[in-house]
């Protein structure tokens, strides 16, 4: 397993470099001019100097090489500087946002906690809800519980998150007044009342994403359980006199989790994509909202970095899913 993991990590390097090249070229070919938001009263020579300051006068391949070096070398060393107080790369040029004129990594670090708080909480709740629902629905197929679970899952998976978010705002914020409609990112938890307010303001965005995640994962869990419940090894385990709980929760569940692990692992980057819409609806000052603002303002360094981070998450969680295969199924061995 260790050999396989190292081999996959080494293979991920050229994969990520190719992905970074594709992202860079696609955004370079996209329409839009970073100088479009500059007031018309600014003289052309000033705009030209601004272009040169942003590095737009350099060839495409030079800008790509600089961006890759800054992403993989300069920014990690800057993080080490902050953590350990070392002096590596103290004078190196960092990736700068064209809109805020601040380092991209610092802006992402400021907004990351908000996204992780909402996305992480929603995904954890979604998985914890989906797994037992899928297991019970499969074991009690066609029961009233299965019918209700199937209906809720289909609705949760079919209805887009922006519609669910607006619907919750209208019902629970506008009509009932139970929860705030806008997420206050400046709120700090200092006492019990502030903690209660923090819980209230994350209820709706977390519920929207958790419903969508639980609907998808529960359907996969149910289908995988149904596929394994009728296998020969299950009948053999029952014939040997094992308790029904042991048969279902140990033998069937372990084999059923193999395809579900893929859905859960690869769903993490997808949730970040879904959070883009949810953050816009609830005004969460996270990475999703930052990506939308950067796209609207033609801030290519920020868009390139955020998009590439999502790509890294996909590659990373693909590797995690493959490793978990070997843990769940003894027949799968990579070494």
C-alpha positions as CSV (number, residue, x, y, z in Angstrom):
1,X,0.0,0.0,0.0
2,X,2.8,2.4,0.8
3,X,4.5,1.8,-2.6
4,X,1.2,2.4,-4.4
5,X,0.6,5.6,-2.5
6,X,4.1,6.9,-3.2
7,X,3.7,6.0,-6.9
8,X,0.3,7.8,-7.1
9,X,1.7,10.9,-5.5
10,X,4.6,11.0,-8.0
11,X,2.2,10.5,-10.8
12,X,0.0,13.3,-9.5
13,X,2.8,15.8,-10.2
14,X,2.7,15.7,-14.0
15,X,-1.1,15.3,-13.8
16,X,-1.4,18.6,-11.8
17,X,1.0,20.4,-14.1
18,X,-1.1,19.4,-17.1
19,X,-4.2,20.5,-15.4
20,X,-2.6,23.8,-14.4
21,X,-1.6,24.4,-18.0
22,X,-5.1,23.7,-19.3
23,X,-6.6,26.0,-16.7
24,X,-4.1,28.8,-17.5
25,X,-4.6,28.6,-21.2
26,X,-8.4,28.4,-21.0
27,X,-8.6,31.5,-18.8
28,X,-6.1,33.3,-21.1
29,X,-8.3,32.6,-24.1
30,X,-11.5,33.7,-22.2
31,X,-12.9,37.1,-23.2
32,X,-12.4,40.0,-20.9
33,X,-9.9,42.7,-20.0
34,X,-8.6,43.4,-16.5
35,X,-8.5,47.1,-17.5
36,X,-12.2,47.2,-18.3
37,X,-13.1,48.3,-14.8
38,X,-10.6,51.1,-14.8
39,X,-12.4,54.5,-15.1
40,X,-12.4,56.1,-18.6
41,X,-10.7,59.2,-17.3
42,X,-7.5,57.2,-16.7
43,X,-5.0,58.1,-19.6
44,X,-3.9,55.3,-22.0
45,X,-0.3,55.6,-20.9
46,X,-1.3,55.0,-17.3
47,X,-3.3,51.9,-18.3
48,X,-0.3,50.7,-20.2
49,X,1.9,51.0,-17.2
50,X,-0.7,49.2,-15.1
51,X,-0.7,46.4,-17.6
52,X,3.1,46.1,-17.4
53,X,2.9,46.1,-13.6
54,X,0.4,43.3,-13.7
55,X,2.7,41.3,-16.0
56,X,0.3,41.4,-19.0
57,X,3.0,42.5,-21.4
58,X,5.1,39.3,-21.0
59,X,4.6,36.3,-23.2
60,X,2.1,33.7,-22.2
61,X,4.6,30.9,-21.5
62,X,6.7,33.2,-19.2
63,X,3.6,34.2,-17.2
64,X,2.6,30.5,-16.9
65,X,6.0,29.5,-15.6
66,X,6.0,32.3,-13.1
67,X,2.6,31.4,-11.9
68,X,3.5,27.7,-11.4
69,X,6.7,28.6,-9.6
70,X,4.8,31.0,-7.3
71,X,2.1,28.5,-6.6
72,X,4.2,25.5,-5.9
73,X,7.3,27.1,-4.4
74,X,6.9,30.7,-3.3
75,X,3.6,30.4,-1.5
76,X,4.5,27.1,0.4
77,X,7.8,28.8,1.5
78,X,5.8,31.8,2.7
79,X,3.6,29.5,4.8
80,X,6.7,28.0,6.3
81,X,8.0,31.4,7.1
82,X,4.8,32.3,9.0
83,X,4.7,29.0,10.8
84,X,8.3,28.6,11.8
85,X,9.8,32.1,11.5
86,X,12.4,31.1,8.8
87,X,13.7,33.4,6.1
88,X,13.1,31.3,3.0
89,X,11.9,33.2,-0.1
90,X,11.6,36.4,1.8
91,X,12.1,38.5,-1.3
92,X,10.2,36.3,-3.8
93,X,7.4,37.8,-5.8
94,X,4.0,36.2,-4.8
95,X,0.8,35.7,-6.8
96,X,-1.0,39.0,-6.5
97,X,-4.7,39.6,-7.0
98,X,-5.4,42.2,-9.7
99,X,-8.4,43.5,-7.9
100,X,-7.2,43.9,-4.3
101,X,-3.4,44.1,-5.1
102,X,-2.9,41.7,-2.2
103,X,-1.3,38.2,-2.3
104,X,-3.8,35.6,-3.4
105,X,-2.8,33.1,-0.8
106,X,-3.5,35.6,2.0
107,X,-7.0,36.3,0.7
108,X,-7.7,32.6,0.4
109,X,-6.4,32.0,3.9
110,X,-8.8,34.7,5.2
111,X,-11.8,33.2,3.5
112,X,-11.0,29.5,3.9
113,X,-12.4,29.2,7.5
114,X,-15.8,30.4,6.5
115,X,-16.0,27.9,3.6
116,X,-14.7,25.0,5.6
117,X,-17.1,25.8,8.5
118,X,-20.1,25.7,6.2
119,X,-19.0,23.1,3.7
120,X,-17.4,20.8,6.3
121,X,-20.3,20.9,8.6
122,X,-22.8,20.3,5.9
123,X,-20.9,17.4,4.4
124,X,-20.4,15.7,7.7
125,X,-24.1,16.0,8.6
126,X,-25.1,14.8,5.1
127,X,-23.0,11.7,5.4
128,X,-24.2,10.9,8.9
129,X,-27.8,11.2,7.7
130,X,-27.4,9.4,4.4
131,X,-25.6,6.2,5.6
132,X,-28.3,5.0,8.1
133,X,-31.1,6.0,5.7
134,X,-29.6,4.1,2.8
135,X,-28.9,1.0,5.0
136,X,-32.4,0.9,6.5
137,X,-34.1,1.6,3.2
138,X,-32.3,-1.3,1.6
139,X,-32.9,-3.7,4.4
140,X,-36.6,-2.7,4.6
141,X,-37.1,-2.4,0.8
142,X,-40.5,-1.1,-0.3
143,X,-41.5,-0.3,3.3
144,X,-43.0,3.1,4.3
145,X,-39.6,4.2,5.5
146,X,-38.1,3.3,2.1
147,X,-40.8,5.1,0.2
148,X,-40.4,8.3,2.3
149,X,-36.6,8.1,2.1
150,X,-36.7,7.6,-1.7
151,X,-39.1,10.5,-2.2
152,X,-37.1,12.9,0.0
153,X,-33.8,11.8,-1.7
154,X,-35.2,12.4,-5.2
155,X,-36.5,15.8,-4.2
156,X,-33.3,16.8,-2.5
157,X,-31.2,15.7,-5.4
158,X,-33.4,17.2,-8.1
159,X,-34.1,20.6,-6.7
160,X,-31.1,23.0,-7.2
161,X,-29.4,24.5,-4.2
162,X,-30.1,28.1,-5.1
163,X,-33.9,27.3,-5.2
164,X,-33.7,25.5,-1.8
165,X,-31.7,28.3,-0.3
166,X,-34.2,31.0,-1.4
167,X,-37.1,28.9,-0.3
168,X,-35.6,28.5,3.2
169,X,-34.9,32.2,3.4
170,X,-38.5,33.0,2.5
171,X,-40.0,30.6,5.0
172,X,-37.7,30.7,8.0
173,X,-36.2,34.2,7.7
174,X,-38.8,36.4,6.1
175,X,-42.1,34.8,7.2
176,X,-41.1,33.2,10.6
177,X,-38.1,35.2,11.5
178,X,-36.3,32.3,13.1
179,X,-32.9,32.6,11.3
180,X,-30.9,35.5,9.8
181,X,-31.0,35.5,6.0
182,X,-27.4,36.8,5.6
183,X,-24.4,35.1,7.1
184,X,-22.4,37.6,9.2
185,X,-18.7,36.6,8.6
186,X,-17.5,39.2,11.1
187,X,-19.4,37.6,14.0
188,X,-17.1,36.4,16.8
189,X,-18.2,33.8,19.4
190,X,-17.4,35.2,22.9
191,X,-20.3,34.0,25.1
192,X,-23.4,31.8,25.0
193,X,-25.6,34.3,23.2
194,X,-23.0,34.8,20.4
195,X,-22.6,31.0,20.1
196,X,-26.4,30.6,19.7
197,X,-26.4,33.3,17.0
198,X,-23.6,31.5,15.2
199,X,-25.6,28.3,15.2
200,X,-28.7,30.1,13.9
201,X,-26.9,31.7,11.0
202,X,-25.3,28.5,9.8
203,X,-28.5,26.4,10.0
204,X,-29.9,27.3,6.6
205,X,-26.7,27.2,4.5
206,X,-25.7,23.9,6.1
207,X,-29.2,22.5,5.7
208,X,-29.2,23.3,2.0
209,X,-25.9,21.6,1.3
210,X,-26.6,18.7,3.7
211,X,-29.9,17.9,2.0
212,X,-28.3,17.8,-1.4
213,X,-25.3,15.6,-0.2
214,X,-27.5,13.2,1.9
215,X,-29.9,12.7,-1.0
216,X,-27.1,11.6,-3.4
217,X,-25.2,9.5,-0.9
218,X,-28.3,7.7,0.5
219,X,-29.3,6.6,-3.0
220,X,-25.9,5.1,-3.6
221,X,-25.9,3.5,-0.2
222,X,-29.3,1.9,-0.8
223,X,-28.4,0.6,-4.2
224,X,-25.1,-0.9,-3.0
225,X,-26.7,-2.6,0.0
226,X,-29.5,-4.1,-2.2
227,X,-26.8,-5.5,-4.6
228,X,-25.0,-7.2,-1.7
229,X,-28.0,-8.4,0.4
230,X,-28.8,-11.2,-2.2
231,X,-25.2,-12.4,-2.6
232,X,-24.2,-16.0,-1.8
233,X,-21.9,-15.0,1.0
234,X,-24.8,-13.4,2.8
235,X,-26.9,-16.6,2.6
236,X,-23.9,-18.6,3.8
237,X,-23.4,-16.3,6.8
238,X,-27.0,-16.7,7.8
239,X,-26.8,-20.4,7.3
240,X,-23.9,-20.5,9.7
241,X,-26.1,-19.1,12.4
242,X,-24.7,-15.5,12.6
243,X,-27.0,-12.9,14.0
244,X,-28.8,-10.8,11.5
245,X,-27.2,-7.6,12.9
246,X,-23.8,-9.1,12.4
247,X,-24.6,-10.2,8.8
248,X,-25.9,-6.8,7.8
249,X,-23.6,-4.4,9.7
250,X,-20.4,-6.3,9.3
251,X,-20.4,-8.4,6.1
252,X,-22.9,-6.6,3.9
253,X,-22.1,-3.1,5.0
254,X,-18.3,-3.4,4.6
255,X,-18.7,-4.7,1.0
256,X,-21.4,-2.1,0.2
257,X,-19.2,0.8,1.4
258,X,-16.7,0.2,-1.5
259,X,-18.6,2.1,-4.2
260,X,-20.0,4.5,-1.6
261,X,-16.5,5.5,-0.6
262,X,-16.0,6.8,-4.1
263,X,-19.1,8.9,-4.0
264,X,-18.2,10.3,-0.6
265,X,-14.5,11.0,-1.4
266,X,-15.2,12.6,-4.8
267,X,-18.1,14.5,-3.4
268,X,-15.9,16.7,-1.3
269,X,-14.6,18.8,-4.3
270,X,-18.1,18.8,-5.7
271,X,-19.4,20.3,-2.5
272,X,-17.0,23.2,-2.8
273,X,-18.5,23.8,-6.3
274,X,-22.0,23.6,-4.9
275,X,-21.0,26.0,-2.1
276,X,-20.3,28.6,-4.7
277,X,-24.0,29.1,-5.3
278,X,-25.0,28.6,-1.6
279,X,-22.5,31.2,-0.5
280,X,-23.9,33.7,-3.0
281,X,-27.5,33.1,-1.8
282,X,-26.6,33.5,1.9
283,X,-23.8,36.0,1.4
284,X,-21.2,33.8,3.0
285,X,-17.8,35.5,2.7
286,X,-16.1,32.4,1.5
287,X,-14.1,31.0,-1.4
288,X,-17.2,30.5,-3.6
289,X,-18.2,34.2,-3.3
290,X,-14.6,35.2,-3.9
291,X,-14.5,33.1,-7.1
292,X,-17.7,34.8,-8.4
293,X,-16.4,38.3,-7.6
294,X,-13.0,37.4,-9.3
295,X,-14.7,36.2,-12.5
296,X,-16.8,39.3,-12.7
297,X,-13.8,41.5,-12.2
298,X,-11.5,39.5,-14.6
299,X,-9.1,38.8,-11.8
300,X,-7.3,36.0,-13.5
301,X,-4.7,35.2,-10.8
302,X,-7.4,34.6,-8.3
303,X,-9.6,32.6,-10.6
304,X,-6.7,30.5,-11.8
305,X,-5.6,29.8,-8.2
306,X,-9.0,28.9,-6.9
307,X,-9.8,26.7,-9.9
308,X,-6.5,24.9,-9.5
309,X,-7.1,24.3,-5.8
310,X,-10.4,22.6,-6.7
311,X,-8.5,20.4,-9.2
312,X,-6.0,19.5,-6.5
313,X,-8.8,18.4,-4.2
314,X,-10.2,16.1,-6.9
315,X,-6.8,14.5,-7.5
316,X,-6.2,14.2,-3.7
317,X,-9.5,12.6,-2.9
318,X,-9.2,10.2,-5.8
319,X,-6.1,8.9,-4.1
320,X,-7.8,8.7,-0.8
321,X,-10.7,6.7,-2.3
322,X,-8.3,4.3,-3.9
323,X,-6.5,3.8,-0.6
324,X,-9.7,3.1,1.2
325,X,-10.6,0.4,-1.3
326,X,-7.7,-1.6,-0.1
327,X,-8.7,-1.1,3.5
328,X,-12.3,-2.1,3.0
329,X,-11.8,-5.0,0.6
330,X,-8.9,-7.5,1.5
331,X,-9.0,-8.7,-2.1
332,X,-7.7,-5.4,-3.3
333,X,-4.0,-5.1,-2.8
334,X,-1.8,-2.6,-4.7
335,X,1.7,-3.8,-3.6
